[in-house]
C-alpha cells in the first residue's frame, strides 16, 4: 500500500503527516501497525509520531469507533472542521501534541492557505475537545490555543497518591528511584526520593524541579550541562531516560497508561525563563522538545507563583544543544495557554506500507 506523506520537524520533534481529508488512505484497523512501520528510523521514514488528519463528521467518527470503541456516544456536535490523530512508535494513539499541532498549523497555511483552523484532539478519551491552531503572518510563526490546564484524569493516575495543590494540580511525594551502582557510579548514589507535580494540558505530565532532586541542589544542574567532550556518558540524557523509564515501568500501578516526565530549572523568575527536558511516555525516551510539556511547565510555574509574568520562555535543552537560539514561547490570555513556535517542512514522499507484516 502506497501512503503519501509530508514530514515536519518542530524543535527536533519529527512528525509524519498523512492527509485523509479528501479520501481514506490507511484503513482504521491498520493505523497502529502503520505507525510502527513508518516511524521506524531503520525500516521506515523515521519520526517521533505519525499524524493523521481527517474530516470531522459523523461518518468518520463512526468508522473510528467501530474499530477503537472509544465512546459510548459519538461526539459529533463539536464545532470543528478537522480531526487530529497521533500515533506513537509503539502503535498507541496519543491524546494531544503541542508541537504536532504547530506543524499542522504550518501545513494548513502552506497547503490550504488557512490561517486559523479548529481541530478536534484527545480522540482516545471519552470527551474529545476542540483546539484552535493558526498562523501569525506578521510574526512569521505558528500557534496553538492549548486551552486551560486540567487535572490529570483519574484513569491515568490513581487517586491515593495525589495530594491536591489546586483544583487542577496534584503533588506526589516520596517517589523513590533506586540505582544500581554500576550504572550510576558517577554520582555514587543508591537512591533518591522525588517530589513531582501532576498537571494535564491534553497529555498527562509529571513535573520535577531539578533543584530539589538532590540534597545538594547544585547537582540538579548536571541535567542541563553539555556532555563533556572526553566523556563516554551524557549524564543528563542518561538521568532523564533512566528516571522516565523507571517511573513508567516500576510505577506502572500508579500510572497505568504511562506518564510524561518533565525536568525543569527556573533560570529567571522575573523574565519567565525556564530550562526544560521531557521524557515522553508513548515514545519511551527523552525527545528534543515537548509542546504540551512546555505548556504544563508554564501553567505549573504560574499557578505556584514561581514566575511573575504571563509570558514564559521555555528553553528545550536537547534542541538547544543543536540550535542555541531555540525558544518555545507560552502566553496566558483569558485563562487559556497559547503555544507559539516555528515548525519546519522537511520533505514529501510515499511510504510502502507492508500489510503482511501485521500478521
C-alpha positions in Angstrom: 0.0 0.0 0.0 1.4 3.4 -1.0 1.0 6.1 1.6 1.7 9.8 0.6 3.2 11.7 3.5 4.7 15.0 4.5 7.4 15.2 7.1 7.9 18.1 9.5 10.1 19.0 12.5 9.2 21.2 15.4 12.1 21.9 17.7 13.6 18.5 16.8 10.3 16.6 17.2 9.7 14.8 13.9 6.2 14.2 12.5 4.9 12.3 9.5 1.6 13.8 8.4 -0.9 11.8 6.3 -3.8 13.8 5.0 -7.1 11.9 4.8 -9.3 14.9 4.5 -10.1 14.1 0.8 -10.1 10.3 0.9 -9.3 7.4 3.2 -5.7 6.2 2.9 -4.9 3.9 5.8 -7.7 1.5 6.9 -8.6 2.2 10.5 -7.6 -1.3 11.8 -4.1 -0.8 10.2 -3.3 2.6 11.7 -1.3 1.2 14.7 0.7 -1.1 12.6 1.4 1.6 10.0 2.6 3.9 12.8 5.1 1.3 14.0 6.5 0.8 10.5 6.6 4.3 9.2 8.1 5.9 12.3 10.9 3.3 12.4 14.3 5.1 11.9 15.8 1.9 10.5 13.0 0.4 8.4 10.7 3.3 7.8 10.8 7.0 7.2 11.7 7.7 10.8 9.8 10.1 13.2 8.6 10.5 16.7 5.0 10.1 15.7 2.5 9.6 12.8 -0.2 12.3 12.5 -3.4 11.6 10.6 -5.7 14.5 9.6 -9.3 13.6 8.9 -12.6 15.4 8.3 -14.7 16.0 11.3 -18.1 14.4 10.6 -20.3 11.6 11.9 -19.2 9.0 9.3 -15.5 9.4 10.2 -16.3 9.2 13.9 -18.4 6.1 13.4 -15.6 4.4 11.5 -13.2 5.2 14.3 -15.5 3.9 17.0 -16.3 0.8 15.1 -12.7 -0.3 15.4 -11.5 1.5 18.6 -14.7 1.7 20.6 -13.6 4.9 22.3 -17.0 6.3 23.0 -20.5 5.3 24.2 -21.9 8.3 22.4 -20.4 9.6 19.1 -19.0 13.1 19.8 -20.4 14.7 16.7 -21.7 18.0 18.0 -18.4 19.9 18.3 -17.7 22.9 16.3 -14.6 21.9 14.2 -13.6 21.1 10.6 -10.9 18.5 11.2 -9.7 15.7 13.5 -6.2 15.4 14.8 -4.9 11.9 15.5 -1.4 11.0 16.5 0.1 7.5 16.8 3.3 6.8 18.7 6.1 4.4 17.5 4.5 1.7 19.7 1.2 2.0 17.8 -0.7 3.6 20.7 -2.9 6.6 19.9 -1.9 9.7 21.8 -4.2 12.3 23.3 -2.6 15.5 22.2 0.7 17.1 21.0 1.5 20.7 21.0 4.5 20.5 18.6 2.5 18.3 16.3 -0.3 20.8 16.2 2.2 23.6 15.5 3.4 21.5 12.5 -0.3 21.2 11.3 -0.7 24.9 11.6 2.1 25.4 9.1 0.7 22.5 6.9 -2.8 24.1 6.7 -1.4 27.5 6.0 1.1 26.3 3.3 -1.2 23.8 1.6 -4.7 25.3 2.1 -3.9 29.0 2.8 -5.8 28.6 6.1 -4.6 31.0 8.8 -6.9 29.6 11.5 -8.3 26.1 11.9 -10.5 24.4 14.5 -9.4 20.8 15.1 -10.6 18.0 17.4 -8.0 16.4 19.7 -7.9 13.9 22.5 -9.7 11.4 20.3 -8.9 8.3 22.5 -10.6 10.0 25.5 -14.3 9.8 26.4 -14.6 13.6 25.7 -12.6 14.9 22.8 -12.1 18.7 22.7 -11.5 21.4 20.1 -8.2 23.2 19.8 -7.6 26.2 17.5 -4.4 26.4 15.6 -3.2 29.1 13.4 -0.5 31.3 11.7 0.6 34.7 12.8 1.6 36.2 9.4 3.2 39.4 10.8 5.4 37.4 13.2 6.0 34.6 10.8 5.2 32.0 13.4 2.5 29.5 14.3 0.4 29.0 17.3 -1.9 26.6 19.2 -4.5 27.5 21.7 -4.0 24.6 24.2 -6.8 25.9 26.4 -6.9 25.7 30.1 -4.8 23.3 32.1 -6.7 20.5 33.8 -6.4 17.9 36.4 -5.0 14.6 35.2 -7.8 12.2 34.5 -8.4 9.5 37.2 -7.9 6.7 34.8 -4.4 8.0 34.1 -3.2 8.2 37.7 -4.5 6.5 40.7 -6.2 8.7 43.3 -4.5 7.6 46.5 -1.1 9.0 45.6 -2.4 12.5 44.8 -2.2 15.5 47.2 -4.2 18.4 45.8 -2.4 21.7 45.4 -5.0 23.5 43.4 -8.2 22.4 41.7 -6.1 21.2 38.7 -2.7 20.4 40.2 -1.7 17.5 42.4 1.6 16.8 44.2 3.1 13.3 44.5 5.6 12.8 47.3 8.1 10.1 48.2 8.8 8.8 44.7 11.8 6.6 45.3 14.2 5.9 42.4 16.7 3.1 43.0 20.0 3.0 41.2 22.5 0.2 40.5 26.0 1.4 41.5 27.4 0.0 38.3 25.1 2.2 36.2 25.3 5.3 38.4 28.8 5.4 39.7 29.4 8.9 38.5 27.1 10.2 41.3 27.7 7.4 43.9 24.0 7.3 44.9 21.9 4.2 45.7 18.6 6.0 45.6 16.9 9.4 45.5 13.4 10.4 46.6 11.5 12.8 44.3 8.5 15.1 44.6 6.6 15.8 41.4 3.5 17.8 40.3 0.7 16.3 38.1 -0.9 18.5 35.5 -2.7 17.9 32.2 -2.5 20.0 29.0 -4.3 17.4 27.0 -1.5 15.0 27.9 -0.7 14.0 31.5 2.6 15.4 32.8 4.6 14.9 35.9 6.9 17.9 36.5 10.0 17.7 38.7 12.1 20.7 39.8 15.8 19.7 39.4 16.9 22.0 42.2 15.0 19.7 44.7 16.2 16.3 43.3 19.3 16.0 45.5 20.4 17.0 49.0 22.9 19.2 47.2 20.8 21.5 44.9 23.7 22.2 42.6 23.8 18.6 41.5 20.5 19.2 39.7 22.5 21.4 37.3 24.1 18.2 35.9 20.9 17.6 33.9 21.4 20.8 31.9 25.2 20.6 31.3 26.6 19.8 28.0 28.3 16.4 27.6 32.0 16.6 28.3 34.0 16.1 25.0 36.2 13.4 26.6 33.3 11.6 28.4 31.5 8.5 27.2 28.5 9.3 29.3 25.9 12.1 28.7 24.9 12.3 32.4 21.8 14.5 31.8 20.5 12.3 29.0 21.2 9.1 30.9 19.5 10.5 34.0 16.3 11.7 32.3 15.8 8.4 30.4 16.6 6.3 33.5 14.1 8.1 35.7 11.5 8.4 32.9 11.7 4.7 32.2 11.8 3.8 35.9 8.6 5.7 36.6 6.8 4.2 33.6 7.9 0.6 34.5 8.3 0.4 38.3 5.4 2.7 39.0 3.1 1.3 36.3 0.5 0.7 39.0 0.5 4.5 39.7 0.5 5.5 36.1 -1.4 2.7 34.2 -1.3 4.5 30.9 2.2 5.9 31.3 3.3 9.4 32.3 5.3 12.1 30.6 8.1 13.2 32.9 9.4 16.8 32.8 12.6 18.1 34.4 12.8 21.9 34.8 15.0 24.7 36.2 13.8 28.2 36.6 16.5 30.4 35.2 14.9 33.9 35.7 11.6 34.2 37.5 11.2 37.9 36.5 11.6 37.2 32.8 9.8 33.8 32.9 12.8 31.9 31.6 12.8 28.1 32.2 15.1 25.2 31.1 13.2 22.1 30.2 13.7 18.4 29.4 10.9 15.9 28.8 10.7 12.1 28.7 7.6 11.2 26.6 5.5 8.2 27.5 4.5 7.0 24.1 8.0 7.3 22.6 9.6 5.9 25.7 12.6 8.2 25.7 13.5 11.9 26.0 12.7 13.8 22.9 14.3 17.0 21.6 11.3 19.1 22.9 7.7 18.7 24.0 4.9 21.3 23.3 2.3 20.1 25.8 5.1 19.6 28.3 6.2 23.2 27.8 2.7 24.4 28.5 2.3 22.2 31.5 5.5 23.6 32.9 4.4 27.2 32.3 1.0 26.6 33.8 2.5 25.0 36.9 5.1 27.7 37.4 2.4 30.4 37.1 0.0 28.7 39.5 2.7 28.0 42.1 3.8 31.7 41.8 7.3 30.7 40.8 7.4 33.2 38.0 6.0 36.7 37.9 4.9 37.2 34.2 2.3 35.8 31.9 4.8 35.4 29.0 7.0 32.3 29.6 10.0 31.3 27.5 11.0 27.6 27.6 14.5 26.5 26.6 14.2 22.9 25.3 17.6 21.6 26.4 18.1 18.8 23.9 17.1 21.1 21.0 19.2 23.9 22.3 22.3 21.7 22.1 21.8 21.7 18.3 20.3 25.2 18.0 21.3 27.5 20.8 18.6 30.0 19.7 15.7 27.5 20.2 12.9 29.0 22.3 9.3 28.0 22.9 7.0 30.8 23.9 3.9 30.3 26.0 1.4 33.1 26.8 -1.6 33.1 29.1 -4.6 35.0 27.8 -8.0 35.0 29.3 -7.2 31.8 31.2 -6.1 30.0 28.0 -2.5 29.0 27.2 -1.1 29.7 23.8 1.9 27.9 22.4 4.0 29.7 19.8 6.7 28.1 17.7 8.5 27.6 14.4 7.9 24.2 12.7 9.8 23.4 9.6 8.7 21.4 6.5 11.3 18.7 5.7 10.1 16.6 2.8 7.3 14.8 1.0 7.2 11.2 -0.3 5.4 7.9 -0.5 5.8 5.1 2.0 5.2 1.5 1.1 3.2 0.1 4.0 3.6 -3.7 4.1 0.3 -5.0 5.4 1.6 -8.6 5.5 3.9 -7.6 8.4 0.9 -7.2 10.6 0.5 -11.0 10.9 
